[in-house]
Amino acid sequence: MAELSKEKFQIIGCDNFNADAIVRPNMTYWQDAWRRLKKNKVAIFSLILLSAIIIMCVIGPWIGKLISGVDYTHQNIAITNQKPNSQYIFGTDNLGRDMFGRLWIGGRVSIAIGICGTLIEVTIGTLYGGISGYFGGLVDDIMMRIVEVLNSIPYMIIVILFAVVFDNQGIGSLLLALCITGWTGMARLIRGQVMQLKESEYVLAAQALGSDPKRIITKHLIPNTIGIIIIYMTFDIPGFIFSEAFLSFIGLGIQPPDTSWGAMCSFGQSVIDFYPHELFFPALAISLTMLSFNLLGDGLRDALDPKLRQ
């Protein structure tokens, strides 16, 4: 029988005996998600483009005033419907106002409606869905039937009803009309996630320690759905922007003297045969903003998926 001893073997490929050393830096879930997101060039480009659009919505009106020498509200009948030139970069509208400054002012309204509407919708939907999914049973049946009833009402009917009730159709009434039924999708999504998570060990441990349902929902269940919530928000914001643009386009949204990208498109389409620039620039702004949010959402969905973590 052959005798084996350690003298007959030679260690190769390991000069120093540090096989147990951790060579990869320790990363949290969010650090690893950011690392994977940075590898997605399309998502990073969308993030940069989106940041540039938001920055221009903040400082754009002042840049327009600096270049043209007049405020975006200044009217001059002598220079109506001018094409883009060195003084008015995006031209002027039917009242001789600077289109460049008005475009970014309209962007403030459109993006503000998108962000505020999404935050309201996510807050209501998350809490509602968390309560429904955690308690289950009869509570879940009643709450989900309410969601189904609200979800069956077309939001256009609600918008028209609000337009009739409120003589002054502003941002507040428009947000209320869009959010009154929009949160149902978020509630269903969070309900499904909570129903899966509530059987986890940490939830059972919290229940054994005497934690009340409010603490379990807000401190344990909802925080573990934050990745899904962020992804939902990136897809929901462009939905609100498009809804506002569509309603303003048909005359049920933002009313003069206020403006938005949808309101500018509404007027631009009526004069597209003669002054196409009055439709092109706001339509381009809507398209780029929605495309950036959607591509960023795709990147976040891949980056925040724990199944793809390496």
Number of C-alpha atoms within 10 A of each C-alpha: 3 4 5 8 7 7 6 7 8 6 7 6 5 8 7 6 7 9 8 6 7 8 8 6 6 8 10 9 13 12 11 17 22 14 13 18 20 15 12 16 11 16 21 17 15 21 18 14 17 19 14 12 20 17 12 19 21 15 13 20 21 18 15 24 18 12 14 17 13 18 17 22 14 11 17 15 11 9 16 16 21 20 17 16 10 9 15 21 16 22 23 27 24 17 15 19 24 32 28 24 28 27 25 28 22 21 27 20 20 27 23 16 23 22 18 15 23 26 17 17 23 25 14 19 23 28 18 21 28 28 22 25 28 24 14 15 10 10 13 17 13 12 17 20 11 12 19 13 11 16 16 9 11 10 18 14 11 17 22 15 12 18 19 12 11 11 8 13 19 16 18 10 18 23 20 16 20 21 21 17 20 23 25 24 19 23 26 20 19 27 25 15 19 24 18 13 19 18 11 11 10 14 17 14 11 15 14 9 9 10 13 10 14 12 12 20 21 15 11 17 23 19 11 15 17 14 17 17 18 16 19 19 20 22 19 25 25 25 18 25 25 20 21 27 26 18 19 23 21 12 15 21 26 26 15 10 6 13 21 28 32 30 26 24 24 22 16 24 17 13 15 14 9 10 19 14 23 29 20 16 20 27 19 13 16 21 13 16 22 22 17 25 23 21 19 24 22 17 24 23 19 17 24 22 13 13 8 10 12 6
